[in-house]
Amino acid sequence: MRSRFHRYVLAALAAAASTLLLCTHSSAIAPIRSNTALPVLDPDFLWGVASSGFQSEGHAPDSNWTRYIANSGADELHDSVDFYDRYAADIDSAAALGVKVFRIGIEWARVQPAPGAWDAAAFGFYDAVIAKIVQAGMRPMITLDHWVYPGWAADRGGWGNPGMVGDWLANMRTVVDRYASRNPLWVTVNEPVAYIVHETRRGAANADEMLDRVTQAHNAIYDYIHRIQPGAQVTSNVGYVAGSEAQVNGGLIDRIADRLDYVGVDYYSAYDPVQSLLSSITRAVGSAMPELPGQRIWELPVRTEGIYYALQYYSRRFPNKPLYVVENGMATENGMPRADGYTRSDHLRDTIYWIQRAVADGMNVIGYNYWSLTDNYEWGSYTPRFGLYTVDVRTDPTLTRRPTDAVGTYTQIIAAGGLPADYRPTRGPAICVLVDPPASCLTPVANP
């Protein structure tokens, strides 16, 4: 076993070294400097905010995730930020920002508490939420599956059950029938590869089988949506992985490429050579090596120029499809200032700068959602805070929404159609190997 471990370590080190060598040799490449003034974004650009049903609604019914929480050392869910009872005020807060899109999820576990049985009161709740979004002048973006399914589906084996796709489609077709007339943007499955990782670690899923079934589900519901809502815009958003996007999400994208009306991209953090190396070793060695502690989510490297490369990657992969940043934001630890000093406002402005640069360089970016409107339950913990409005779930029984500095910033950005032509990021681009190699080294971009 010792020699096997050494072989894997050496292979991983060789892979990391080749990336570093490539980036070292490419360091002399002149960075691309845009000759075009930072453009005002089109009046039809879709500014938005994002949320997730399970993470924010509270009053959660039995599901795979309520069971995962009960069987782990995770924070108790309680009623999260209680979007269920406070949705009207939250939607008003979003409308006050000036956004055009409000992303929600329709929780399968809520609307179908038993096989073949749909809950009229649960659908009534979502009827009211969507009506409020439309009345407030926004377009709903509806996520059909944000990693949560009913307890009865878990009892059948979850995504390890060959019948899961049929059960999934029975519910999702019912949801589509009910809400297609509202002309939503559709997200079929949120970050499928991350979903698969969660289910193989916590549930009964096999990764290869689940990938097959999730792609079957996406492709089938895509076709159904287009039958019911001609001209619909449908995607499955990917969680972009800097430095290894093709390896991580490529297999999924290849299987659903013909059934994406727009490319949904979630972007949060940059490439980390050390963590990438450790992950490579762990994947190679498997059970021969104990799981190593990773960085906490608020410690992941934040380099806003990375969103340019994410958009560049998919603009090249799909030159004729529009791009939409379905999720982007920055985590803090319990709302405290970050160790790197980055504020939520600076991060937001710098990110929008690079989106405008992408547009100036010919990328067809049609929308941007901030994750998230309020803090919420981050899959086991209330410690990571992403919200434009912060909520102290653990300590504040009133669940008061307190605006962060980014509320005013986002409102100003939206009203102006972006940042002024002379804006420059608060931080210059990082060394290319720390952003999104090899692209960030072979075709680097720089501030004008």
VEXDREN-2710 file (C-alpha; in Angstrom, 1 decimal):
% VEXDREN-2710
k/r/px/py/pz
1/MET/0.0/0.0/0.0
2/ARG/2.9/2.3/0.8
3/SER/4.3/2.0/-2.8
4/ARG/0.8/2.5/-4.3
5/PHE/0.4/5.6/-2.3
6/HIS/3.7/6.9/-3.4
7/ARG/2.8/6.3/-7.0
8/TYR/-0.4/8.2/-6.7
9/VAL/1.3/11.1/-4.9
10/LEU/4.0/11.3/-7.6
11/ALA/1.3/11.2/-10.3
12/ALA/-0.6/14.0/-8.7
13/LEU/2.6/16.0/-8.1
14/ALA/3.5/15.6/-11.8
15/ALA/0.1/16.9/-12.9
16/ALA/0.4/19.9/-10.6
17/ALA/4.0/20.5/-11.7
18/SER/3.0/20.5/-15.4
19/THR/0.3/23.1/-14.7
20/LEU/2.8/25.3/-12.9
21/LEU/5.4/24.8/-15.6
22/LEU/2.9/25.8/-18.3
23/CYS/1.9/28.9/-16.4
24/THR/5.5/29.8/-15.7
25/HIS/6.4/29.6/-19.3
26/SER/3.4/31.6/-20.3
27/SER/4.1/34.4/-17.8
28/ALA/5.7/36.4/-20.6
29/ILE/2.5/36.5/-22.6
30/ALA/1.2/40.0/-22.7
31/PRO/-2.2/40.3/-20.9
32/ILE/-5.2/41.3/-22.9
33/ARG/-6.2/44.9/-22.3
34/SER/-9.6/45.9/-23.6
35/ASN/-9.5/48.9/-25.9
36/THR/-13.3/49.4/-25.5
37/ALA/-14.7/51.6/-22.8
38/LEU/-16.6/49.7/-20.1
39/PRO/-20.0/49.4/-21.7
40/VAL/-23.3/50.2/-20.0
41/LEU/-25.2/47.0/-19.9
42/ASP/-28.3/46.6/-22.2
43/PRO/-31.5/47.8/-20.6
44/ASP/-32.8/44.3/-21.1
45/PHE/-30.0/42.8/-19.0
46/LEU/-31.6/40.6/-16.3
47/TRP/-30.4/41.7/-12.9
48/GLY/-31.6/39.3/-10.3
49/VAL/-31.4/37.7/-6.8
50/ALA/-31.4/34.0/-6.0
51/SER/-32.8/31.9/-3.2
52/SER/-33.5/28.2/-2.6
53/GLY/-36.6/26.7/-1.1
54/PHE/-35.1/24.3/1.5
55/GLN/-32.4/26.8/2.4
56/SER/-34.7/29.7/3.2
57/GLU/-38.4/28.6/3.6
58/GLY/-38.4/26.8/6.9
59/HIS/-41.3/24.6/8.0
60/ALA/-39.6/21.8/6.1
61/PRO/-41.4/18.5/5.4
62/ASP/-39.7/15.2/5.6
63/SER/-37.0/15.0/2.9
64/ASN/-33.5/13.5/2.2
65/TRP/-32.0/16.7/3.7
66/THR/-34.0/16.8/6.9
67/ARG/-32.8/13.2/7.4
68/TYR/-29.2/14.1/6.6
69/ILE/-29.3/16.9/9.2
70/ALA/-30.9/14.6/11.9
71/ASN/-28.1/12.0/11.4
72/SER/-25.2/14.4/11.5
73/GLY/-23.6/17.1/13.6
74/ALA/-25.0/19.8/11.4
75/ASP/-26.8/22.9/12.6
76/GLU/-30.5/22.3/13.2
77/LEU/-32.6/23.7/10.4
78/HIS/-35.4/25.1/12.6
79/ASP/-37.3/27.4/10.3
80/SER/-34.3/28.9/8.5
81/VAL/-35.0/32.5/7.7
82/ASP/-38.8/31.7/7.4
83/PHE/-39.3/32.8/3.8
84/TYR/-42.5/30.8/4.1
85/ASP/-44.1/33.4/6.3
86/ARG/-42.0/36.4/5.2
87/TYR/-41.9/36.0/1.4
88/ALA/-44.0/39.2/0.7
89/ALA/-41.5/41.5/2.5
90/ASP/-38.5/39.7/1.0
91/ILE/-39.9/40.1/-2.5
92/ASP/-40.6/43.7/-1.8
93/SER/-36.9/44.1/-0.7
94/ALA/-35.8/42.5/-3.9
95/ALA/-38.0/44.8/-6.0
96/ALA/-36.6/47.8/-4.2
97/LEU/-33.2/46.9/-5.5
98/GLY/-34.5/47.2/-9.0
99/VAL/-33.9/43.6/-10.0
100/LYS/-35.9/42.0/-12.8
101/VAL/-35.5/38.3/-11.8
102/PHE/-36.3/36.5/-8.5
103/ARG/-35.1/32.9/-8.4
104/ILE/-37.0/30.5/-6.2
105/GLY/-37.3/26.7/-5.9
106/ILE/-40.4/24.6/-5.9
107/GLU/-39.8/22.0/-3.2
108/TRP/-40.8/18.6/-4.3
109/ALA/-41.0/17.4/-0.7
110/ARG/-43.5/20.1/0.0
111/VAL/-45.9/19.8/-2.9
112/GLN/-45.8/15.9/-3.1
113/PRO/-45.7/14.6/0.4
114/ALA/-46.7/11.1/-0.7
115/PRO/-46.5/9.2/-4.0
116/GLY/-49.2/10.3/-6.4
117/ALA/-50.6/12.9/-3.8
118/TRP/-50.1/16.6/-4.3
119/ASP/-50.7/19.1/-1.5
120/ALA/-53.1/21.9/-2.5
121/ALA/-52.0/24.2/0.4
122/ALA/-48.3/23.8/-0.6
123/PHE/-49.1/24.7/-4.2
124/GLY/-51.2/27.6/-2.9
125/PHE/-48.1/28.9/-1.1
126/TYR/-46.1/28.8/-4.4
127/ASP/-49.0/30.3/-6.3
128/ALA/-48.9/33.3/-3.9
129/VAL/-45.1/33.6/-4.0
130/ILE/-45.0/33.6/-7.8
131/ALA/-48.0/36.0/-8.0
132/LYS/-46.2/38.4/-5.7
133/ILE/-43.0/38.2/-7.8
134/VAL/-44.9/39.1/-10.9
135/GLN/-47.0/41.8/-9.2
136/ALA/-43.7/43.4/-8.0
137/GLY/-42.5/43.7/-11.6
138/MET/-40.1/40.8/-11.6
139/ARG/-39.8/37.5/-13.6
140/PRO/-39.6/34.3/-11.7
141/MET/-36.7/31.9/-12.2
142/ILE/-37.9/28.5/-11.1
143/THR/-35.6/25.8/-10.0
144/LEU/-37.2/22.4/-10.1
145/ASP/-34.6/20.5/-8.1
146/HIS/-32.2/22.2/-5.7
147/TRP/-30.9/18.9/-4.1
148/VAL/-33.9/18.0/-2.1
149/TYR/-36.5/15.2/-2.6
150/PRO/-39.3/13.7/-0.4
151/GLY/-38.6/11.3/2.4
152/TRP/-40.7/8.7/0.6
153/ALA/-38.4/9.0/-2.4
154/ALA/-35.5/8.5/0.0
155/ASP/-37.2/5.4/1.3
156/ARG/-37.2/4.1/-2.2
157/GLY/-33.4/4.6/-2.5
158/GLY/-33.3/8.2/-3.8
159/TRP/-31.2/8.5/-6.9
160/GLY/-30.1/4.9/-6.4
161/ASN/-33.6/3.8/-7.3
162/PRO/-34.1/3.0/-11.0
163/GLY/-37.6/4.4/-10.7
164/MET/-36.4/7.8/-9.4
165/VAL/-36.5/9.5/-12.9
166/GLY/-40.1/8.5/-13.3
167/ASP/-41.1/9.7/-9.9
168/TRP/-39.1/12.9/-10.4
169/LEU/-40.8/13.6/-13.8
170/ALA/-44.3/13.0/-12.4
171/ASN/-43.8/15.8/-10.0
172/MET/-41.9/18.2/-12.2
173/ARG/-44.5/17.9/-15.0
174/THR/-47.1/18.9/-12.5
175/VAL/-45.1/21.9/-11.5
176/VAL/-44.5/22.9/-15.2
177/ASP/-48.2/22.6/-16.0
178/ARG/-49.1/24.9/-13.1
179/TYR/-46.5/27.7/-13.7
180/ALA/-45.6/27.7/-17.4
181/SER/-48.2/30.4/-18.0
182/ARG/-46.1/32.7/-15.8
183/ASN/-43.3/32.7/-18.4
184/PRO/-40.5/31.8/-15.9
185/LEU/-36.9/31.2/-16.7
186/TRP/-36.3/27.5/-15.8
187/VAL/-33.5/25.8/-14.0
188/THR/-34.1/22.0/-14.1
189/VAL/-31.4/20.7/-11.7
190/ASN/-29.2/23.0/-9.6
191/GLU/-25.4/22.2/-9.9
192/PRO/-25.9/18.5/-10.8
193/VAL/-22.3/17.5/-10.2
194/ALA/-22.3/19.0/-6.7
195/TYR/-25.7/17.3/-6.2
196/ILE/-24.1/14.0/-7.1
197/VAL/-21.2/14.5/-4.7
198/HIS/-23.6/15.2/-1.9
199/GLU/-25.8/12.2/-2.7
200/THR/-22.9/9.7/-3.0
201/ARG/-21.5/10.9/0.3
202/ARG/-24.7/11.1/2.3
203/GLY/-27.3/9.1/0.4
204/ALA/-27.5/5.8/-1.5
205/ALA/-26.4/7.0/-4.9
206/ASN/-23.8/5.7/-7.2
207/ALA/-22.1/8.6/-9.0
208/ASP/-22.2/7.1/-12.5
209/GLU/-25.8/5.9/-12.2
210/MET/-26.9/9.2/-10.8
211/LEU/-25.2/11.1/-13.6
212/ASP/-27.1/9.0/-16.1
213/ARG/-30.4/9.5/-14.3
214/VAL/-30.0/13.3/-13.7
215/THR/-29.2/13.8/-17.4
216/GLN/-32.3/11.7/-18.4
217/ALA/-34.4/13.8/-16.0
218/HIS/-33.1/17.1/-17.4
219/ASN/-33.5/16.1/-21.0
220/ALA/-37.0/14.8/-20.6
221/ILE/-38.3/17.8/-18.6
222/TYR/-36.6/20.2/-21.1
223/ASP/-38.6/18.6/-23.9
224/TYR/-41.8/18.7/-21.8
225/ILE/-41.3/22.4/-20.9
226/HIS/-41.0/23.3/-24.5
227/ARG/-44.2/21.4/-25.4
228/ILE/-46.1/23.3/-22.7
229/GLN/-44.3/26.7/-23.0
230/PRO/-43.1/27.3/-26.5
231/GLY/-40.1/29.7/-26.5
232/ALA/-39.2/28.8/-23.0
233/GLN/-35.7/29.4/-21.7
234/VAL/-34.4/26.4/-19.8
235/THR/-31.0/25.5/-18.3
236/SER/-29.2/23.4/-15.7
237/ASN/-26.7/25.6/-14.0
238/VAL/-23.2/24.4/-13.4
239/GLY/-21.0/25.1/-10.4
240/TYR/-17.9/26.3/-12.2
241/VAL/-14.7/24.8/-11.0
242/ALA/-11.7/27.0/-11.8
243/GLY/-8.7/25.0/-13.2
244/SER/-10.6/21.8/-13.9
245/GLU/-14.0/22.8/-15.3
246/ALA/-13.8/20.4/-18.3
247/GLN/-12.9/17.5/-16.0
248/VAL/-15.6/18.2/-13.4
249/ASN/-18.6/19.3/-15.4
250/GLY/-17.6/18.3/-19.0
251/GLY/-19.3/14.9/-18.8
252/LEU/-22.6/16.4/-17.7
253/ILE/-22.5/19.2/-20.2
254/ASP/-21.7/16.8/-23.1
255/ARG/-24.9/14.9/-22.3
256/ILE/-27.3/18.0/-22.0
257/ALA/-25.6/20.3/-24.5
258/ASP/-28.5/20.1/-27.0
259/ARG/-31.0/20.9/-24.4
260/LEU/-29.8/24.2/-23.0
261/ASP/-31.4/27.4/-24.1
262/TYR/-29.0/29.5/-22.1
263/VAL/-25.9/28.5/-20.2
264/GLY/-26.3/28.9/-16.4
265/VAL/-23.0/29.5/-14.6
266/ASP/-22.4/29.7/-10.8
267/TYR/-19.1/31.3/-10.0
268/TYR/-17.7/31.7/-6.5
269/SER/-14.0/31.0/-6.0
270/ALA/-10.7/30.8/-7.9
271/TYR/-8.2/27.9/-8.4
272/ASP/-6.2/26.8/-5.4
273/PRO/-3.2/24.8/-6.3
274/VAL/-2.7/23.2/-2.9
275/GLN/-6.3/22.1/-2.5
276/SER/-6.4/20.9/-6.0
277/LEU/-3.3/18.7/-5.3
278/LEU/-4.8/17.3/-2.1
279/SER/-8.0/16.6/-3.9
280/SER/-6.2/14.7/-6.7
281/ILE/-4.3/12.6/-4.2
282/THR/-7.5/11.8/-2.2
283/ARG/-9.4/10.9/-5.3
284/ALA/-6.6/8.6/-6.5
285/VAL/-5.9/6.9/-3.2
286/GLY/-9.5/6.6/-2.1
287/SER/-9.8/4.6/1.1
288/ALA/-6.1/4.3/1.4
289/MET/-5.9/7.9/2.7
290/PRO/-8.1/9.5/5.4
291/GLU/-10.3/12.5/4.3
292/LEU/-8.4/15.7/4.8
293/PRO/-9.9/18.8/6.2
294/GLY/-10.6/21.4/3.5
295/GLN/-10.8/25.2/3.6
296/ARG/-14.0/26.6/5.1
297/ILE/-16.1/28.3/2.5
298/TRP/-15.3/31.8/3.6
299/GLU/-11.6/31.0/3.3
300/LEU/-11.7/29.9/-0.4
301/PRO/-9.7/32.2/-2.7
302/VAL/-11.8/35.0/-4.1
303/ARG/-10.5/36.5/-7.3
304/THR/-13.2/38.3/-9.2
305/GLU/-11.4/38.3/-12.5
306/GLY/-12.1/34.5/-12.5
307/ILE/-15.7/35.1/-13.6
308/TYR/-14.3/36.5/-16.8
309/TYR/-12.6/33.2/-17.6
310/ALA/-15.7/31.2/-16.6
311/LEU/-17.8/33.2/-19.0
312/GLN/-15.0/33.0/-21.6
313/TYR/-14.9/29.2/-21.2
314/TYR/-18.6/28.8/-21.9
315/SER/-18.8/31.4/-24.6
316/ARG/-16.2/29.3/-26.5
317/ARG/-17.9/26.0/-25.6
318/PHE/-21.3/27.4/-26.8
319/PRO/-20.7/30.3/-29.1
320/ASN/-24.3/30.6/-30.1
321/LYS/-25.9/30.4/-26.6
322/PRO/-26.5/33.3/-24.2
323/LEU/-24.8/33.1/-20.8
324/TYR/-26.4/33.8/-17.4
325/VAL/-24.7/34.0/-14.1
326/VAL/-27.3/32.2/-12.1
327/GLU/-25.3/32.4/-8.8
328/ASN/-22.5/34.6/-7.6
329/GLY/-21.6/36.0/-4.2
330/MET/-19.1/36.0/-1.3
331/ALA/-19.2/34.2/2.0
332/THR/-18.3/35.7/5.3
333/GLU/-18.1/34.0/8.7
334/ASN/-21.1/34.8/10.7
335/GLY/-21.3/38.2/9.0
336/MET/-17.9/39.3/10.4
337/PRO/-15.4/41.2/8.2
338/ARG/-13.3/38.9/6.1
339/ALA/-9.7/38.3/7.0
340/ASP/-8.7/39.5/3.5
341/GLY/-10.5/42.8/4.1
342/TYR/-12.8/42.3/1.1
343/THR/-16.2/44.0/1.6
344/ARG/-19.4/42.7/0.0
345/SER/-19.7/46.0/-1.9
346/ASP/-16.2/45.9/-3.3
347/HIS/-16.6/42.2/-4.3
348/LEU/-19.9/43.0/-6.0
349/ARG/-18.5/46.0/-7.9
350/ASP/-15.4/44.2/-8.9
351/THR/-17.4/41.2/-10.2
352/ILE/-19.7/43.4/-12.2
353/TYR/-16.6/45.1/-13.7
354/TRP/-15.4/41.8/-15.1
355/ILE/-18.9/40.9/-16.4
356/GLN/-18.9/44.3/-18.3
357/ARG/-15.4/43.5/-19.6
358/ALA/-16.7/40.1/-20.8
359/VAL/-19.6/41.9/-22.6
360/ALA/-17.2/44.4/-24.1
361/ASP/-15.1/41.5/-25.4
362/GLY/-18.1/40.0/-27.2
363/MET/-19.5/37.5/-24.7
364/ASN/-23.3/37.3/-24.8
365/VAL/-24.1/37.7/-21.1
366/ILE/-27.8/38.3/-20.5
367/GLY/-28.2/38.1/-16.7
368/TYR/-26.7/38.1/-13.3
369/ASN/-28.2/36.8/-10.0
370/TYR/-26.7/37.7/-6.6
371/TRP/-26.6/34.8/-4.2
372/SER/-28.4/35.4/-2.1
373/LEU/-31.1/37.9/-1.1
374/THR/-30.9/36.9/2.6
375/ASP/-28.5/34.7/4.5
376/ASN/-29.8/31.1/4.6
377/TYR/-29.0/27.5/5.6
378/GLU/-25.8/26.6/3.8
379/TRP/-26.2/22.8/3.7
380/GLY/-25.4/22.0/7.3
381/SER/-24.5/25.4/8.8
382/TYR/-25.7/28.9/9.4
383/THR/-22.1/30.2/9.7
384/PRO/-21.4/31.0/6.1
385/ARG/-23.2/34.3/5.2
386/PHE/-24.0/35.3/1.6
387/GLY/-27.0/37.6/2.0
388/LEU/-27.4/41.1/0.8
389/TYR/-29.6/41.1/4.0
390/THR/-28.0/39.4/6.9
391/VAL/-30.2/37.3/9.3
392/ASP/-29.0/35.9/12.7
393/VAL/-30.9/32.7/12.7
394/ARG/-29.1/31.3/15.8
395/THR/-29.5/34.3/18.0
396/ASP/-32.4/36.5/16.7
397/PRO/-35.9/35.0/17.2
398/THR/-37.4/37.9/15.2
399/LEU/-35.2/36.9/12.2
400/THR/-34.8/40.6/11.3
401/ARG/-33.4/41.3/7.9
402/ARG/-30.5/43.8/8.3
403/PRO/-29.1/45.3/5.1
404/THR/-25.4/44.9/4.4
405/ASP/-23.4/47.6/2.6
406/ALA/-24.1/45.8/-0.7
407/VAL/-27.8/46.6/-0.7
408/GLY/-27.1/50.2/-1.6
409/THR/-24.3/49.2/-4.0
410/TYR/-26.4/46.8/-5.9
411/THR/-29.3/49.3/-6.2
412/GLN/-26.9/51.9/-7.6
413/ILE/-25.3/49.5/-10.1
414/ILE/-28.7/48.3/-11.4
415/ALA/-30.0/51.9/-11.7
416/ALA/-26.9/52.9/-13.7
417/GLY/-26.8/49.8/-15.9
418/GLY/-23.5/48.8/-14.5
419/LEU/-20.3/50.6/-13.4
420/PRO/-19.0/53.8/-14.9
421/ALA/-16.6/53.6/-17.8
422/ASP/-13.6/54.7/-15.6
423/TYR/-14.2/52.2/-12.8
424/ARG/-11.3/49.9/-11.9
425/PRO/-11.4/46.9/-9.6
426/THR/-10.1/47.4/-6.0
427/ARG/-7.7/44.6/-6.6
428/GLY/-5.7/43.9/-9.7
429/PRO/-5.6/40.5/-11.4
430/ALA/-3.7/37.8/-9.4
431/ILE/-0.9/35.7/-10.6
432/CYS/-2.4/33.6/-13.4
433/VAL/-1.8/30.2/-11.7
434/LEU/-4.0/31.4/-8.8
435/VAL/-7.0/32.2/-11.0
436/ASP/-8.1/29.7/-13.6
437/PRO/-5.2/27.9/-15.2
438/PRO/-4.3/27.2/-18.0
439/ALA/-6.7/29.8/-19.6
440/SER/-5.7/32.6/-17.1
441/CYS/-2.1/32.0/-18.1
442/LEU/-2.5/31.5/-21.8
443/THR/-4.9/34.3/-22.4
444/PRO/-4.5/36.6/-19.4
445/VAL/-6.6/39.7/-19.0
446/ALA/-5.6/42.9/-17.2
447/ASN/-7.1/46.2/-16.2
448/PRO/-6.9/48.8/-18.9
END
